[in-house]
């Protein structure tokens, strides 16, 4: 098994690689085109256009999609050209959807990209006209830093290119819309565009074979595509129940698309993101409570007349991804509301335990991630400052534990009002992800050390081999772990811990990635591989072929439905840690 090693090793590897695309990454302003690069250095990405039935045989239709870009790759939207399968240029309209706010640290970039120069454009809106004579996918090529001689000046409103959803997961009663033509991008391109952090392509690493297959198999269950004649008892009610939306259901599906390039993941991600936006309160939707306890909160969890609402269902990550992949402006109307909801409930910038009396890793993770993602889209410096103050408070908490105890890497509190100082190993994975994204976006140099310490905390206090009678013979994390004294599980149930092996493996993987201590890297990486084995056992346990499909039940059981999201929201990054960074392609081909 290949192991990428520490942050320093990764940096050495990247320095040793020949830097590609030099001409198109020279410093300059976003509005100033770079010098024309040699033909061999022009980055190309193949895009597969998949038409819906309504547009087949209808004549010329407008195809509209967002093209996310790796950092430093494009400075001028005027230098983006489209070509058909024969190499002929296609007339197109191209507009910037915003800039990279800064270059991510080098350790978070695909091999072949660099952390110097102008950050460039984050994503572009692409529109072109095409006639689909049949339902077959159509391949086009996008060339960056190439002259576009056939420019279309007029832009069609994005939603005018969409169609009403009326099959599969949603009927027309929900009034959800999706592209009349979906545009599929290669997974490596998506991963290197940092739509999610440290993404890896499914199928590239043998040690993730079971994980990769599980991401596809169990996905079919959570979208209710598990049986031709399903037993209603096993259908996931994501229409009226809040539970399936925990951990940002839409972004979980987007992450499946990023890793696989599959249409079904992209389609369900887009639909879920549209549905999610419709369930967020806007200003004035809760007339009996102050506006700050309304806008940005999730309506399926929080009745409008409930004063103190719960912000752990308020997410900006999927809204930003929707915007970058589609150019749809509607997410822009919700980003500030979501940040407001998390800011209203969570005192992110105050020190715990000195100034606030409650804490959960999950709430603080949401409260940090929301402004970070909004800042990535809008560039509002006040959001970066606010997120930075939140990191200050978290850094203080990690280094000044409760009751005068020494630092141990954990974020210690009295979990669920336990009298013992404790922490949540699995909620820590959500906080680790928020910190990682904050490092990606803000570059706070304290964060790698915070992630190393948190990973070591998991190894020292949370991960254990159960000895209880009947427990599965696999290493697993505790559900709630004591912070001091003999390591112990407060809930005492080994089976409840099994389900969170993979998301805790994400934390130990990040610790291994950033550590420069070879012994610590080995310890954390070994813990990660042991937890991967536990996850494989867990997937096998929930695969129930007996009586399927005649029994109307899923072959791949997911109960509770939110479990799929904590399994696959962030843990695709493990491949990057144990198998190495993806190589950015000069010409991405499917």
FENQUI-V612655 format. One record per helix or strand. SS is the DSSP state (~ for helix, > for strand). FROM is the first residue (numbers start at 1). TO is the last residue. Records with the same first field share a line. If there is no record, write none. Layout:
SS->FROM-TO ; FROM-TO
This chain:
~->7-16 ; 22-25 ; 39-41 ; 53-55 ; 77-79 ; 106-108 ; 158-161 ; 172-174 ; 187-192 ; 206-222 ; 232-234 ; 243-245 ; 249-260 ; 263-278 ; 291-293 ; 311-313 ; 317-326 ; 329-333 ; 335-345 ; 361-378 ; 381-399 ; 402-404 ; 415-417 ; 427-442 ; 447-462 ; 494-498 ; 501-514 ; 518-541 ; 562-568 ; 571-579
>->44-51 ; 60-68 ; 80-83 ; 89-90 ; 92-96 ; 99-99 ; 111-111 ; 121-121 ; 123-131 ; 138-144 ; 151-151 ; 162-164 ; 167-167 ; 170-170 ; 177-179 ; 181-185 ; 280-280 ; 298-298 ; 413-413 ; 422-423 ; 463-465 ; 475-477 ; 481-482 ; 489-489 ; 543-543 ; 556-556 ; 583-583 ; 587-588
